[in-house]
Amino acid sequence: MPYDIDAVRAQFPALRWGSAFFDGPGGTQTPLPVIEAITDALAQPLSNRGPVTPGERNAEALVSGAREALADLLGAHPSGIVLGRSATQLTYDFSRTLAETWSPGDEVVVTRLDHDSNIRPWVQAAARAGVTVRWADFDPATGELTADAVRGVLSERTRLVAVTAASNLIGTRPPVAEIASSAHEAGALLYVDGVHYAAHSLVDIDALGADFFVCSPYKFLGPHMGVLASRSDLLETLRPDKLLPATDAVPERFELGTLPYEFLAGARAAVDFLAGLGPGSAGGRRERLASSYAALNRHEDGVRRRIEDGLAALDGVTLHARAADRTPTQLLTLDGRSTVDACHHLARGGISAPSGSFYALEASRRLGLGDHGGLRVGLAPYTSADDADRLLGALADFLTQ
């Protein structure tokens, strides 16, 4: 059964504005079931979690429901799901906590391919702890970050390796499982930024070898919040700062303050929406997610090829997403033309495709694009072939002006 793009698009109120959205890597539009779940949560009795009043029980159910759904999405156990405000906030929190276990002379590894949220927290924590930072580089000609590049900067003093599962700038999917194996052989933990990856790939933290995996539901049709997946036994070994009356149970010991219950309802609904994109309704949620991601991948790959073939036929366009394994995300520059001007031209035609480096400063600089980056074209479950043709026509128009 083919991917029913028309049925999918009918679930997104934002599409009624007539815009074509290629800004999914920065945040997706929201489907009706997610909007309704958030509204319903706020319309019911709601208070701090507990077993007594309806409001307490509703809050408890929203938290447990979100943990179960996100665990299914990430191939994790609910007891290892930590909920937070954003992936950046969670990474900062865990960098400070993990740094308490480091000693001067220890080393951490970061990569030039990563979003700054998986670089700067570790660099700053290392500086405070007197720890050395080692950099793993990627090949700007191919966009590839190899396991050998990471192995080359590992040592017996490496305590942590931070790596992206997919570049938010050029889509590269590094061989995370192979990197994990090398990191673990060196005695290091692996912290994986999966914010861009989870929007396009079914996550299995065990198969990836991730000790910590962080992502953001608003990149896969949900609300603005962050999620970290780990093993509960590993979380038990970490002692974050917390308020004295707050629970010390895992995973709650890492969740500071009252959780955004309505957003947790939205996150669960987003996972259920994703699970319904596939051709079948049989099996548990994890099985349905696998079917959905397979269908979504086929659809997005087709639209991506349509766009990249069209871009390749335009004079003066350079494509920077070249890795063999990559998400449907393209970064392009235009000979002698400003990608900011191109972004504004597209916006006047109802097409959202932003220009910038998108917090992937190190990657943008390594590509020779400085801090300005390029025009990013990213796909989402609602992107259609007609959207692709609109984009290509508008870019061709811009280049002839």
Disulfide bonds with the S-S distance in Angstrom:
none
